[in-house]
Amino acid sequence: MVTSVTSAPTTTTSTASQTAGVSLAKNFDTFLTLLTTQLKNQDPTSPMDSKEFTTQLVQFSQVEQSINQNKNLEKLINLQSATNAYSAVSFIGTSVAIDSDKVMLQDKNARFDYTIDKAATKATLTIRDKNNQVVMITDADGSVGTHPAKWDGTDVFGNQLPNGQYSVSVSYEDIAGKQYTADITSYGVVDSADIEDGAVYLNVGTIRVPLDKVQHITKPVKAA
């Protein structure tokens, strides 16, 4: 029934700047070897033009500076990733409101809101399981506004469904018969967090949420 509510092992890999630095060192050694050979074997009556190898030395210097800048940038990125990892831990155990149509059913309870933007003559709320099969369909409140709702996990026949991830949708139509879809906000408790490419993702059960989809965070209240 839907009711309205008033570590893995780590491996070491070379960074791009480290690889570039090694490559530059090898190329520079080769360049110096060739330059030394040319100087030893040059015709004394027609010495080499120094402009060419001077230009190459300048180019090597510019590449080396770029590699050093990339090393500093990589250090900043690693520092930011470490900071994000510490911040991710602080989210565990908090209650969050998520901009998502995915809801977690836990202990016969799933909470969500749906927002109606235009007055509706008919509104329908549908809940689907992870296989996209409809398990509940019922009338929804078609008045303009945000409507909190709670689902006890029973299907259309009154059977209790297992805990897990479900999806919610609310479709409605106005007096002219035009169809709309309501925005859904789901609620849950963060039980773990991931860092991927420096970004933080929160896990509410099997729902994986990037931070920019979190609308509200509530710290648990400590018992007196």
N, C-alpha and C positions, 0 to 999 in steps of 0.2 A: 504494500500500500504506500502511495505517495501522499504525504500530508504537507500542507502549507504551514509555515512557521511564522506566527506574527513575530689483506695485502699480498699483492703478488710480488715475486722476486724482481729486483731492479737490474737493468743492464746499462753499461756505459757506452755511449755512442759519441762520435766526433761531431762537433758543431760545424756549421758551414764555414765560419771564420777560421777554425783550426785547419780544416781541409784546404782552404784557400791559402793559408799561411804556409803550409807544407809545400803546396804546389808552387807558390811564389819563390820560396827558398831554393827549390830545385831549379826553376827557370833562371834565377839570378846566378846560381853557381854555373849553370851551363853558359850563360851570357858572359861571365867573367872568364871562363876557360877559353871561349871563342875569341874574346877580345884580346886576351893575353897572347894567344897563338897568332892572331893577326898582327899585333904590335911587334912580335918577335920576327915575323917573316915579311914585314912590309919593305917596300923598296925605299932605301934611304933617299934616293933622288926624287921620289914622289910619295911623301908620307901620307898616311890616311887623313881624311878630313875628320876632325874631332867632333864636328857638329852632330854627326849621326849617333855615335855612342853616347854623347852627352845628352841628347834627346831621349835615348832609351833609359839612361840612368834616371832622368827626371820622371819618366813614365813609371819606372819601378817604384820610385819614391811615392808617387801619387797613389799607386795601387796599395802600397804598404799602409799609407795613412787611412785609406778606405777600409782595409781589413781591421785596423785598430779601432776604427769607429764602430764597425760591426761587432767587434768583441765587447765594446762598452754597451752597445744596444742589447746584446744577448744577456749581459749581466743584469741590465734593468728588467728585461723580460722575465728572467729567472727569479729575480727579487719579487716582481709582481705576482708571479705564480705562487711563490711561497706565501706571500701575504694573502692571496685568495684561498690558499689551503687552510690557513689559520681561521679566516673568516667563515669558511664552509663549516668548520666544526661547530661554530656558535649557533648555526641554524638547527642543528639536530635537537629534536624534542620540541621545537616551536610549532605553533599552529599557523598555517598559511592559507591565504585566499589566492586562488590561482585563476588566471585567465585561460580556462580550458574547459572543454566539454567532457573531459575524462573525470570520473569520480571513483573513489575507492570505497567499496562496501566492507565495513569492518564491524563485527559484532552487531549485525542487524541495523546498521546505521550508515547512511551516506547523506552528506549535506551539500546543498548547492543553491545558487540563486539563478533566476532567469529574469531578464529585463525586457519588458514590452515598451517599444517606443511609440507606437500608434494604437489608438483604441481599436480593439479587435472584436469582431462579431463571433469569432470562433477561434479557440486556441487549443492545441493538442500537445501534450507532453509524452515523449517516447523515450524509453530506456532500452538499450541494446547491450548484449553481452560481448565478450572479446571476439566472438565469431560473427559479430554484426547481426545477430538474430534478435528480433524484438522479444523482450521478456515482460515489458510492462507498457501499456498505453492508456492514457487517461486524459480527461479534460484539464486544462490549465486556466489560471486566472488571466483573463484577457484585458484587464484594465491597465492603463499606462502606469509604469513604475517598475521597481525592482521587487521581485517576489521571492522571499526565502522559502526553501522547501526541504523536506527531509524524507528519505526513502528507507523503509524498514527491510528491504531486500526480498520482499515477496513478489512473485510473478502475477500475471493476470488471473491465474487459477488459485492463488493464495498459497502456493508452495514456497517454502523458504529456499532462497538461492545461496550458493556458497560465497564466502568472502572473495574479493578480487576486484579487478578493474572492470568498470562498465562505462558506457557513454550516454550522455543525456542530450536531447534536442527538444526544442519547443518551436513549433511552426504555428503561424496564425495568419488570419486574413482580415482586411479592413472591410468597411461597408461596401466598397466598390469591388470586393472580391480579389484584391491584390494580395499576393502571398509574401510573407516575411518570415525571417528566422530570428529568434531571440538570442541575445548574447548570454553565455553561461559562465558563471563563476563557481568553481568547486572549492571545497575546504578539506583539509587533512592535516596530519601531523608528519613532519619531516623525520624520517628514521635513518637516513644516510645522505651523504653528499659525495659528488665526484668532481674532479678537476680534469678538464679536457681542453688541450691547447690553451691553457691559461684561464679558461672560463669555468665558472662554478655552476654545477647542475645539482638541484635538490631532488631527492627521491621520496615521494609519498607513496609507500607501497611500491607498486610497479610503475607508477606514473613518474616520469623523468621530466623535470621542469627547469628551463634556463631561468636565471634570476630576473630577466626582464619580463617574465610572465607572472611574477609574484606581485600581487596587488597590495597585500597586507600581511604583516607578520605579528604574531602575538606570543609573548613569552609565557611559559606555563607559570601558574600561580603556586608559590611554595606554601605548603601547609604551615600553619602557625605552630 
